[in-house]
Amino acid sequence: MNKHIALKLSFVWGLSLLEKSVDLAAKSASLSYRCFFLYSHSGGGQFVHWYVMFTGGKSVIRAVAANAG
């Protein structure tokens, strides 16, 4: 596997980790509501942007990417 493909796979895996974490937390707290607000600043703002663009953000109620850089 070349480096480009490996990097892309790890990037997509990292994005999917957020929804899996929210699902796990909701299950452990016996919550049926699995939507969330997503806000971050700077490098985290880039993550918010990528997350919404690449996953569609179906579980996100509102996303704010502040000062992405």
C-alpha positions in Angstrom: 0.0 0.0 0.0 1.4 3.4 -0.9 1.7 6.2 1.6 -1.0 8.3 -0.1 -3.6 5.5 0.3 -2.5 4.7 3.9 -2.8 8.4 4.8 -6.2 8.7 3.3 -7.5 5.5 5.1 -6.1 6.8 8.5 -7.8 10.2 7.9 -11.2 8.6 7.1 -10.8 6.3 10.1 -10.1 9.3 12.3 -13.2 11.0 11.2 -15.4 7.9 11.9 -14.0 7.7 15.4 -16.0 10.7 16.5 -19.4 9.2 15.7 -18.3 5.9 17.2 -17.3 7.7 20.4 -20.6 9.6 20.5 -22.6 6.3 20.0 -20.6 4.6 22.7 -21.2 7.4 25.2 -24.9 7.6 24.3 -25.3 3.8 24.8 -23.5 3.8 28.1 -25.7 6.7 29.4 -28.9 4.9 28.0 -29.6 7.9 25.7 -31.6 7.4 22.4 -30.6 10.8 21.1 -27.3 10.5 19.2 -26.9 13.9 17.6 -24.3 16.5 18.8 -23.0 20.0 18.5 -19.5 20.3 17.1 -17.3 23.4 17.7 -13.6 23.8 17.6 -10.9 26.5 17.1 -7.8 26.6 14.9 -6.6 23.1 14.0 -9.7 21.6 15.6 -11.7 24.0 13.3 -10.0 22.3 10.4 -11.2 18.9 11.8 -14.8 20.2 12.1 -14.6 21.4 8.5 -13.2 18.1 7.2 -15.6 16.1 9.3 -18.7 17.8 7.9 -17.4 17.8 4.3 -16.3 14.1 4.2 -19.0 12.5 6.3 -21.9 14.8 5.5 -22.4 15.5 9.2 -25.6 13.6 9.5 -25.3 13.4 13.3 -24.3 17.0 13.8 -27.0 19.5 14.9 -24.7 22.5 14.4 -21.0 22.7 13.4 -18.8 25.7 14.0 -15.2 25.8 12.7 -13.7 28.9 14.3 -10.5 30.4 12.9 -9.6 27.2 11.0 -5.9 27.4 10.3 
